Amino acid sequence: MQIGQALFNAPDLLGGQAARAAVSCASCHSNGRRNPAFFLAGISAVPGSADVSSSFFSLARGNGRFDPKPIPDLALPGKVSRDPASRALEGFTRGLIVEEFSGREPSAAQLADLASYIRAIRACPDRLTEPRTLASDLALLRTTIAGATVLLERGDIGGAQILVQSARFRLGLIDERLVGPKDKRLHSALLDASRQLAAAPLQRDLLASWLLRFERTIAPRLARSERQSLYDPATLDRWLAARR
């Protein structure tokens, strides 16, 4: 299920314009739920909507009309059976990746991992929102590297590449939250870490070594900077107020 979560958050899984725009499954379905804030000009009519038959993402399902629909909540029953025996969810997910977007043909194992994650999504009535925190971003980074390692063990080089790119994307998301006056060296350290991921051969031991260095040298510095970053609610409020 963790590999499914990592793939769900990987823009390169969808390929094409989605990857270029840093759009992943999680962009529309935050934590698997409905993202009410999602808005992309030409794709959304109002926040929380998307035209899934737009040729912007793929010509395969483009219908030449602007007809956005509300983004569904994956924790709620939908039109596609979740019964593992039917494998309907795997087939539907494959169509989204390849036809609705422009992703490469996913392996049967990737589809199984994604379907396992989607089937596990549940509504949490007492937690209507889930703030993005440094801890959650770091946890997803670790899950993504671990997922890439497992895919390499399976011989799924393409899937591992997707997740390594997603890890680099996660580093960028962390970096953009750093706004403290003393964060210049930390920005450089994150950039170096991203470049190291890009340059290293796809090997299990190299990914493990990269993550170990990150945990020892960068993660503690991020924790020390968290109070001065946009992960801190008070800092975020001040940052937004200064730009109104």
Phi, psi and omega in degrees: 000328180294325176295320177300318177297318180296316178295322180300331182261011185257111179301325182294342176299323184274338175067185174053221182294330178298314179297319180295327180270005180060037178263124175242177174304321183290343179297318178272331185238078181299124184054027180084352180268194178269130178270102183288348182263353183298127176210125176228118183305132181087346180245325181252143171270317177222162176304138181090012180230160179203143175268100184279357177250027178277139177284357177300319181271324182198139177283341186300322182244009179295128181247004177075008180238153175262100183223068179294148178234157176301139178289129182283155175268117185286353176279349183256154178301140180233195184281348183255132180297138175264003182295118181302330183293329183280335184057021179294323181294321178298316179295319179295317180296320177300318179297321178298313184294311189273322187259312180291325174248210182224036183285160175291156179301118180283153177285162177300324180292320178298316179296321178296320179295316179297315181296322178298318179294315182296320179295335183276350182291130180228151175288143178236088185303331182273359179224081184287334177231154180228102183296146175278124183238166174300319181299318181290323178293319179293321178297318179290326175299314180297318179298321182292317178294318178298320178296319177299322179297315179296319180296324176297318178298329177282348185086013181269081183294318180299317179295321178296321178298319178301317183284327176295318176297324179293323177297319178296321176299319179296321176300321178295321178295322176295315182301320184290347177275351183271112183234007181290152182294342183253019187267006184302315181292328179290323174302315180296321180295320178293320178297316178298318180298320178294318179295324178296321177297320181291325187274335186286141173300149180285093179223143184303313184291328179290322176296319178297319179294320179299313182296322179297316178297318179299314182296325183278324190251329186252317182305316178297324179292324176297319179298321180290333182268356188301320183295337179259009184253174179284359170288335180279122184304319181293318178296319179297317179299317179294319180297317179291320180298325181290345183251006177277000000 
